[in-house]
Amino acid sequence: MKAPKFAYAKPATLPAALALLDQHGEEAKVLAGGQSLVATLNMRLSSPAILIDITGIAALSGISTANGKVRIGALTRHCDIERSAEIAKSVPLLAQAVGQIAHAAIRNAGTLGGSIAFADPAAEWPACMLAVDAEFIIAGKSGERRVQARDFFKGLYTTALQPKEILVAIEIPLLGAGYRSAFLELARRHGDYAIAGVAAIAKLDAGKFRDVRLAYLGVGATPILAKGAMAAIEGNAYSAEVVAAAQQALGRELDPIGDLYSAPPTKTHLARVLTGRALAAIAA
Ligand SMILES: Cc1cc2nc3c(=O)[nH]c(=O)nc-3n(C[C@H](O)[C@H](O)[C@H](O)COP(=O)(O)OP(=O)(O)OC[C@H]3O[C@@H](n4cnc5c(N)ncnc54)[C@H](O)[C@@H]3O)c2cc1C
C-alpha cells in the first residue's frame, strides 16, 4: 500500500519545528529516521496532514559526556551508538544491545529518539533506558521539561510525550567502578523484534550484587522494571538459589501479552531463562 497524501516540512531549527507542531497540532507527525513511521503510513495506520522532518536539525544529534552524565541527542542513529567508543566505554549496555536492533540498513536510518517515542514494547532501547535510569529532555512551545524513563512509558505505544512536543535528548548517569551489564534477547530470527529480552545492570561488590536493575522487553504493554526480581537479588552473591528466587518473583510480576508466535506462559518462561543467563554473565 502507499501512504496517504501529506504535506512535508523540513525545519532547520528546533524552534521552527516546534512552531510548526504548534500550528498543526495532532494533524502533524514528527519524522525522524522513518523506520517505523513510514511503515505505519504505508499501512494506513496513521494519516497525518503534515510530516515535520527533524533530520535537518543538527543540534538534535550527537553523543557527549559532562557533569557525570552521557547525553545522546534524540536524532542520534542506532548505527552512531553502535560505532561510538564513548558509549562502549561509558554505557556498555547500549553497545551490547544495539546489534540486536533490526538489520544494518535500518540501524543506519533509525534513531534513538524515534525508538523511544514510538515505544514498541518489544524494542531494545526503551528497556535499556529503564535499566540505565535515563532522563528524557522534552521540548515544547513553553520550554523544556524532563521526564524519567521510569515515568515515560504509559501503555502500548503510549508515552508521556504530548502531540506538540519533541524529544530532544536522553541523559544517562555514569556508573562508577564495579558495574557490569548484560543484554540478552530471544527472537525468531536475528533482527526480528524480541519475543522476550532483558537489559540487566548490577554492581558487583565483594562478590555481591548491588544496585540491581532488570528491565524486560517483549513481555508486556511497556518495558518493565522488575522490582520484585531485583529485590530478590539485591545484596546476595550469585547462586542457584538466588537465581531461582529472582525467577519466582519475576513470574509473579510479569503479565505478558501473547503474540502471533508465543503464548503468555512461554514469554514468562523465556524471561526467567534470560534472567538466569544475565545474572550468570554479570557474575562471571
Ligand atoms: C524491518 C524492520 C525491523 C525492525 N526491527 C526492530 C527491532 O528489532 N528492534 C527495534 O527496537 N526496532 C526495530 N525497528 C524499528 C527501528 O528501530 C526504528 O528506527 C525505530 O522504531 C523508530 O525510529 P525512527 O528514527 O525511524 O523514527 P520514525 O519512524 O521517524 O518515528 C517513529 C515515531 O516516533 C515519533 N518521533 C520520532 N522522533 C521523535 C522525536 N525526537 N520526538 C518526538 N517524536 C518523535 C514519530 O512521530 C513517530 O510517531 C525495525 C524497523 C523495521 C523497518
The ligand as a MOL file (V3000), in Angstrom:
LIG
                    3D

  0  0  0     0  0            999 V3000
M  V30 BEGIN CTAB
M  V30 COUNTS 53 58 0 0 0
M  V30 BEGIN ATOM
M  V30 1 C 12.0320 -4.3000 9.2080 0
M  V30 2 C 12.2070 -3.5360 10.4960 0
M  V30 3 C 12.6460 -4.2020 11.6110 0
M  V30 4 C 12.8090 -3.5330 12.8300 0
M  V30 5 N 13.2630 -4.2170 13.9120 0
M  V30 6 C 13.4510 -3.5740 15.0690 0
M  V30 7 C 13.9540 -4.2500 16.2230 0
M  V30 8 O 14.2720 -5.4500 16.2020 0
M  V30 9 N 14.0790 -3.5340 17.3620 0
M  V30 10 C 13.7560 -2.1970 17.4490 0
M  V30 11 O 13.8890 -1.6080 18.5120 0
M  V30 12 N 13.3070 -1.5280 16.3700 0
M  V30 13 C 13.1490 -2.1670 15.1920 0
M  V30 14 N 12.6800 -1.4790 14.1090 0
M  V30 15 C 12.3050 -0.0530 14.2820 0
M  V30 16 C 13.5090 0.8750 14.2200 0
M  V30 17 O 14.3490 0.6890 15.3330 0
M  V30 18 C 13.0940 2.3450 14.1920 0
M  V30 19 O 14.2490 3.0370 13.8690 0
M  V30 20 C 12.5440 2.9810 15.4330 0
M  V30 21 O 11.4550 2.2860 15.9760 0
M  V30 22 C 11.9690 4.3650 15.1530 0
M  V30 23 O 12.9790 5.2860 14.9190 0
M  V30 24 P 12.9310 6.2660 13.6960 0
M  V30 25 O 14.0120 7.2550 13.9200 0
M  V30 26 O 12.9500 5.5110 12.4380 0
M  V30 27 O 11.5210 7.0160 13.9530 0
M  V30 28 P 10.3300 7.3510 12.9560 0
M  V30 29 O 9.8710 6.1480 12.2520 0
M  V30 30 O 10.6800 8.5340 12.1210 0
M  V30 31 O 9.2510 7.8270 14.0400 0
M  V30 32 C 8.6340 6.8880 14.8890 0
M  V30 33 C 7.6290 7.6060 15.7850 0
M  V30 34 O 8.3120 8.4240 16.7330 0
M  V30 35 C 7.9760 9.8160 16.5500 0
M  V30 36 N 9.2400 10.5350 16.7480 0
M  V30 37 C 10.4230 10.2500 16.1720 0
M  V30 38 N 11.3870 11.0300 16.6740 0
M  V30 39 C 10.7950 11.8320 17.5790 0
M  V30 40 C 11.2770 12.8570 18.4430 0
M  V30 41 N 12.5770 13.1890 18.5100 0
M  V30 42 N 10.3850 13.4940 19.2490 0
M  V30 43 C 9.0750 13.1550 19.2180 0
M  V30 44 N 8.5600 12.1740 18.4330 0
M  V30 45 C 9.4200 11.5290 17.6180 0
M  V30 46 C 7.3850 9.9100 15.1620 0
M  V30 47 O 6.4750 10.9820 15.0570 0
M  V30 48 C 6.7060 8.5690 15.0240 0
M  V30 49 O 5.4660 8.5840 15.6700 0
M  V30 50 C 12.5190 -2.1360 12.9040 0
M  V30 51 C 12.0990 -1.4400 11.7540 0
M  V30 52 C 11.9410 -2.1260 10.5710 0
M  V30 53 C 11.5010 -1.3630 9.3480 0
M  V30 END ATOM
M  V30 BEGIN BOND
M  V30 1 1 1 2
M  V30 2 1 2 3
M  V30 3 2 2 52
M  V30 4 2 3 4
M  V30 5 1 4 5
M  V30 6 1 4 50
M  V30 7 2 5 6
M  V30 8 1 6 7
M  V30 9 1 6 13
M  V30 10 2 7 8
M  V30 11 1 7 9
M  V30 12 1 9 10
M  V30 13 2 10 11
M  V30 14 1 10 12
M  V30 15 2 12 13
M  V30 16 1 13 14
M  V30 17 1 14 15
M  V30 18 1 14 50
M  V30 19 1 15 16
M  V30 20 1 16 17
M  V30 21 1 16 18
M  V30 22 1 18 19
M  V30 23 1 18 20
M  V30 24 1 20 21
M  V30 25 1 20 22
M  V30 26 1 22 23
M  V30 27 1 23 24
M  V30 28 2 24 25
M  V30 29 1 24 26
M  V30 30 1 24 27
M  V30 31 1 27 28
M  V30 32 2 28 29
M  V30 33 1 28 30
M  V30 34 1 28 31
M  V30 35 1 31 32
M  V30 36 1 32 33
M  V30 37 1 33 34
M  V30 38 1 33 48
M  V30 39 1 34 35
M  V30 40 1 35 36
M  V30 41 1 35 46
M  V30 42 1 36 37
M  V30 43 1 36 45
M  V30 44 2 37 38
M  V30 45 1 38 39
M  V30 46 1 39 40
M  V30 47 2 39 45
M  V30 48 1 40 41
M  V30 49 2 40 42
M  V30 50 1 42 43
M  V30 51 2 43 44
M  V30 52 1 44 45
M  V30 53 1 46 47
M  V30 54 1 46 48
M  V30 55 1 48 49
M  V30 56 2 50 51
M  V30 57 1 51 52
M  V30 58 1 52 53
M  V30 END BOND
M  V30 END CTAB
M  END
